[in-house]
Amino acid sequence: MNFLRGVAGQGPAQGVGGNRRLEPRGGRPPSKILDNPGGRPFNVSRGNAMSIDNHLYMILFPNSALVGSQLPPQEFGKHFISGSSKYYAGKLIFAEVDIGFRHNYFKIDDMLADLHPHEDGRPKSTKYVSTYRVLEHVDYDAIKKLYITTPEGYTLELTAGAYEARHQPGLIRVFGEISPVSMMVLSDYNFMEFSKHITNPNSFVGAPKMFYTQIDLEIDEFLTQIEANPLMQPPIPDIHPAVLRNSILEMRKFKDKHTKGLSLSNPLGKISFRNLRHGFMFASQDRNKFFPLPSLADIEKTNYKFWKYM
């Protein structure tokens, strides 16, 4: 029996937390968004003229990378899932970054100078800029849209919005850290409090910037069911039900304990997008950017294929 709720962003809040530091948090080179970027459209002549726009994408799951592409977001999602010669089967999460964004850490102009259509006129699908410390050096103001793609290649566009959920204090929640580290964590912090915890520079387990979501789990119902059936199927893939139960009971016993790690990897690839709560958060100490998940009813109306396979 699955105790993950099926309606994204609805129901009482439940939660998790955790922190991992990747490197020192000293000064960093400045970033900026150019008024006249080098990512202008290419004009490809093969009988009929065709404009090909350059895009800058930040891949957040299943790996971390900043890439250039001449594919629009929907086509980029399909290419990553099924069109690439580098085989991959699973979900994809990526953000479109303003093509005018620049940071001294990234050689974006060098990439754009080499981002040309193929000789037969086909747009170039990917040109890598960086695969290391990407999120840390991207300005949240430069993130335009967030996209989530099913294993079948159907992509849903998410727009940034205000975080307006109200929280019941003290509830235990399950958080999935996605990038730059990938972990599952229990926490009694709410969705917003968790962002400050995992980016705290004084923590030994954190990062200056984090991208995460919340798994929608009915804690009390789960505890009731595992008491009745210790051999139940895990409500969260790759996390043994007994480990989850013992971790919850430990947090309830020790009130000064606010986070507990559940898994050293995030099984997001095995969790339905239907079982995510609230949406996705780009977090830091001084700036957050939230991308809410629409209701299932709204997704069904606007993107039926994604809804069907999500």
C-alpha positions as CSV (number, residue, x, y, z in Angstrom):
1,M,0.0,0.0,0.0
2,N,1.4,3.4,-0.9
3,F,1.0,6.2,1.6
4,L,2.4,9.0,-0.6
5,R,-0.4,11.4,-1.3
6,G,-1.4,11.7,-4.9
7,V,-2.3,15.4,-5.2
8,A,0.7,17.7,-5.5
9,G,0.7,20.8,-3.2
10,Q,-2.5,19.8,-1.2
11,G,-3.2,18.5,2.3
12,P,-1.5,19.2,5.6
13,A,2.2,19.8,5.6
14,Q,4.6,16.9,6.3
15,G,8.4,17.1,6.1
16,V,12.2,16.4,6.2
17,G,15.6,18.1,6.2
18,G,19.5,17.9,5.9
19,N,22.7,19.7,5.1
20,R,25.9,18.9,3.2
21,R,28.8,21.3,2.6
22,L,30.6,20.9,-0.6
23,E,33.4,23.5,-0.4
24,P,34.4,26.7,1.4
25,R,32.0,29.6,1.0
26,G,34.4,32.4,0.3
27,G,34.0,35.3,-2.2
28,R,33.0,34.4,-5.8
29,P,33.4,36.2,-9.1
30,P,30.6,38.5,-10.0
31,S,27.8,37.5,-12.3
32,K,25.7,39.5,-14.7
33,I,23.1,39.3,-17.4
34,L,24.1,40.9,-20.7
35,D,21.7,43.3,-22.5
36,N,22.9,42.1,-25.9
37,P,24.0,38.5,-25.5
38,G,25.8,36.4,-28.1
39,G,22.9,33.9,-28.2
40,R,21.1,35.5,-31.2
41,P,19.2,33.2,-33.6
42,F,21.1,31.5,-36.4
43,N,19.5,31.6,-39.8
44,V,19.8,28.3,-41.6
45,S,19.1,28.2,-45.3
46,R,17.9,24.9,-46.8
47,G,15.3,25.9,-49.3
48,N,13.1,27.5,-46.6
49,A,14.8,29.8,-44.1
50,M,14.5,28.8,-40.5
51,S,15.5,30.6,-37.3
52,I,17.2,28.5,-34.6
53,D,17.4,30.1,-31.1
54,N,20.2,29.4,-28.7
55,H,19.2,28.3,-25.2
56,L,21.1,27.9,-21.9
57,Y,19.9,25.0,-19.8
58,M,20.9,24.0,-16.2
59,I,20.4,20.3,-15.7
60,L,19.5,19.5,-12.1
61,F,18.5,15.8,-12.3
62,P,19.8,13.1,-13.0
63,N,23.1,15.0,-13.0
64,S,24.3,18.5,-12.8
65,A,25.4,20.5,-15.8
66,L,25.2,23.8,-17.7
67,V,24.7,23.2,-21.4
68,G,23.9,25.2,-24.5
69,S,21.3,23.9,-26.9
70,Q,19.4,25.0,-30.0
71,L,16.4,22.9,-29.0
72,P,13.4,24.5,-27.4
73,P,12.6,23.1,-23.9
74,Q,10.0,20.5,-25.0
75,E,12.4,19.1,-27.6
76,F,15.3,19.3,-25.3
77,G,13.4,17.1,-22.8
78,K,12.7,14.5,-25.5
79,H,16.2,14.5,-26.8
80,F,17.7,13.9,-23.3
81,I,15.3,11.0,-22.6
82,S,15.3,9.3,-26.0
83,G,17.2,11.2,-28.7
84,S,20.7,11.1,-27.4
85,S,23.2,8.4,-28.3
86,K,24.1,8.4,-24.6
87,Y,21.4,6.1,-23.3
88,Y,19.3,7.3,-20.3
89,A,16.0,6.1,-19.0
90,G,14.3,8.1,-16.3
91,K,13.1,11.5,-15.2
92,L,14.7,14.8,-16.2
93,I,14.6,18.2,-14.3
94,F,16.2,21.2,-15.9
95,A,15.9,25.0,-15.8
96,E,16.2,27.5,-18.6
97,V,18.8,30.2,-17.8
98,D,18.7,33.6,-19.4
99,I,20.9,33.5,-22.5
100,G,22.4,36.8,-21.4
101,F,23.6,35.4,-18.1
102,R,27.4,35.6,-17.6
103,H,29.6,34.6,-14.7
104,N,33.4,34.5,-14.7
105,Y,33.3,30.9,-13.6
106,F,31.6,29.8,-16.9
107,K,33.0,30.1,-20.4
108,I,29.6,30.7,-21.9
109,D,30.8,32.9,-24.8
110,D,33.3,30.2,-25.9
111,M,30.4,27.7,-25.9
112,L,28.1,30.0,-27.9
113,A,30.9,30.7,-30.5
114,D,30.9,26.9,-31.2
115,L,27.1,26.4,-31.0
116,H,26.2,25.9,-34.6
117,P,23.6,23.8,-36.4
118,H,24.7,20.6,-38.1
119,E,25.7,20.7,-41.7
120,D,22.3,19.4,-42.7
121,G,20.6,22.2,-40.9
122,R,19.5,20.3,-37.8
123,P,19.9,22.3,-34.6
124,K,22.7,21.4,-32.2
125,S,21.2,19.5,-29.3
126,T,23.8,20.0,-26.5
127,K,27.1,21.8,-26.0
128,Y,28.4,21.5,-22.5
129,V,29.7,24.5,-20.5
130,S,30.3,22.9,-17.1
131,T,29.5,19.9,-15.0
132,Y,31.0,21.0,-11.7
133,R,29.7,23.5,-9.1
134,V,27.1,24.7,-11.5
135,L,24.2,25.7,-9.2
136,E,26.5,27.5,-6.9
137,H,27.5,29.9,-9.7
138,V,24.1,30.5,-11.3
139,D,22.2,33.7,-10.3
140,Y,18.7,32.8,-9.3
141,D,17.4,36.0,-11.0
142,A,18.7,34.5,-14.3
143,I,16.5,31.3,-13.9
144,K,13.5,31.8,-16.2
145,K,11.5,28.6,-16.1
146,L,11.8,25.1,-14.6
147,Y,10.9,22.0,-16.6
148,I,10.2,18.4,-15.4
149,T,10.2,15.6,-17.9
150,T,8.7,12.1,-17.6
151,P,10.6,9.0,-18.6
152,E,8.4,9.0,-21.8
153,G,9.7,12.4,-22.8
154,Y,6.7,14.6,-21.9
155,T,7.7,17.9,-20.3
156,L,5.8,20.3,-18.0
157,E,6.8,23.9,-17.7
158,L,6.8,25.5,-14.2
159,T,6.7,29.2,-13.5
160,A,8.2,30.8,-10.4
161,G,5.8,32.0,-7.8
162,A,5.3,33.1,-4.2
163,Y,5.4,30.4,-1.5
164,E,2.2,30.8,0.4
165,A,1.6,27.5,2.2
166,R,0.9,27.6,6.0
167,H,2.5,25.0,8.2
168,Q,1.6,23.2,11.4
169,P,4.7,23.4,13.6
170,G,6.5,20.3,14.8
171,L,5.4,17.9,12.0
172,I,8.0,15.6,10.6
173,R,8.5,15.9,6.9
174,V,10.5,14.1,4.2
175,F,12.7,16.2,2.0
176,G,14.5,15.2,-1.2
177,E,17.7,17.1,-1.8
178,I,18.3,17.0,-5.5
179,S,21.3,19.3,-6.4
180,P,24.2,19.7,-5.8
181,V,23.9,16.8,-3.4
182,S,21.3,14.0,-3.5
183,M,19.9,12.8,-0.2
184,M,16.7,11.9,1.6
185,V,16.3,13.6,4.9
186,L,13.7,13.7,7.8
187,S,13.1,17.0,9.5
188,D,10.7,18.9,11.7
189,Y,11.6,22.1,9.8
190,N,8.9,23.3,7.4
191,F,9.5,23.8,3.7
192,M,10.9,27.3,4.1
193,E,12.9,26.7,7.3
194,F,14.6,23.8,5.6
195,S,16.1,26.1,3.0
196,K,18.0,28.1,5.7
197,H,19.1,25.0,7.5
198,I,20.7,23.3,4.5
199,T,22.5,26.4,3.3
200,N,23.8,27.5,6.7
201,P,27.5,28.4,6.3
202,N,28.1,27.3,9.9
203,S,26.9,23.8,9.3
204,F,29.3,20.9,8.6
205,V,26.7,19.3,6.3
206,G,25.5,21.9,3.8
207,A,26.0,23.8,0.6
208,P,25.8,27.5,-0.3
209,K,22.9,26.8,-2.7
210,M,20.5,23.9,-2.8
211,F,17.7,22.6,-5.0
212,Y,15.2,20.4,-3.2
213,T,11.6,19.2,-3.0
214,Q,9.3,17.6,-0.4
215,I,7.9,14.0,-0.6
216,D,4.2,13.8,0.4
217,L,4.1,11.2,3.1
218,E,1.4,10.5,5.7
219,I,3.6,9.9,8.7
220,D,0.9,8.8,11.2
221,E,-0.8,6.5,8.7
222,F,2.5,4.9,7.8
223,L,3.3,4.2,11.4
224,T,-0.1,2.6,11.9
225,Q,0.3,0.4,8.8
226,I,3.8,-0.8,9.6
227,E,2.7,-1.7,13.1
228,A,0.0,-3.9,11.6
229,N,2.2,-5.2,8.8
230,P,6.0,-5.1,9.5
231,L,6.6,-6.7,6.0
232,M,4.8,-3.9,4.1
233,Q,6.2,-2.5,0.9
234,P,8.3,0.7,1.4
235,P,6.3,3.9,0.9
236,I,9.5,5.6,-0.4
237,P,11.6,3.5,-2.9
238,D,15.0,2.3,-1.6
239,I,14.3,3.1,2.0
240,H,13.4,0.1,4.2
241,P,10.1,0.7,6.1
242,A,11.8,-0.3,9.4
243,V,14.5,2.3,8.8
244,L,11.9,5.0,8.1
245,R,9.9,4.0,11.2
246,N,12.9,4.0,13.5
247,S,14.1,7.3,12.2
248,I,10.7,8.9,12.8
249,L,10.4,7.5,16.3
250,E,14.0,8.7,17.1
251,M,13.1,12.3,16.0
252,R,9.9,12.2,18.1
253,K,11.9,11.1,21.1
254,F,14.7,13.6,20.9
255,K,13.1,17.0,20.5
256,D,16.4,18.8,20.0
257,K,17.1,16.7,16.9
258,H,15.8,18.5,13.9
259,T,17.1,16.5,11.0
260,K,18.0,12.9,10.3
261,G,19.4,11.4,7.1
262,L,17.4,8.6,5.5
263,S,19.4,7.7,2.4
264,L,22.7,8.8,0.8
265,S,20.9,9.0,-2.5
266,N,17.6,10.5,-3.6
267,P,15.4,7.9,-5.3
268,L,13.5,10.7,-7.2
269,G,13.8,8.7,-10.4
270,K,11.5,6.0,-8.8
271,I,9.0,8.5,-7.2
272,S,6.0,9.7,-9.2
273,F,5.8,13.5,-9.7
274,R,2.3,13.1,-8.3
275,N,3.8,12.3,-4.9
276,L,5.8,15.5,-4.6
277,R,4.5,18.3,-2.3
278,H,4.5,22.0,-2.8
279,G,7.0,22.1,-5.7
280,F,10.7,22.8,-6.0
281,M,12.9,25.3,-4.2
282,F,16.2,27.0,-5.1
283,A,17.6,27.9,-1.7
284,S,20.4,30.0,-0.3
285,Q,20.9,32.1,2.8
286,D,19.9,35.4,1.2
287,R,17.7,34.4,-1.8
288,N,15.1,31.7,-2.6
289,K,13.3,31.0,-5.8
290,F,10.2,28.8,-5.6
291,F,8.5,26.9,-8.5
292,P,5.1,25.6,-7.3
293,L,3.6,22.4,-8.8
294,P,0.1,23.0,-10.3
295,S,-2.8,20.9,-9.0
296,L,-3.3,17.5,-10.8
297,A,-6.6,18.9,-12.3
298,D,-4.8,21.8,-13.8
299,I,-2.0,19.6,-15.2
300,E,-4.6,17.3,-16.8
301,K,-6.2,20.3,-18.5
302,T,-3.1,21.9,-19.8
303,N,-0.7,19.0,-20.4
304,Y,-2.6,15.7,-20.7
305,K,0.3,13.6,-21.9
306,F,2.4,14.7,-19.0
307,W,-0.4,14.1,-16.5
308,K,-1.0,10.6,-18.0
309,Y,2.6,9.5,-17.5
310,M,3.7,11.6,-14.5
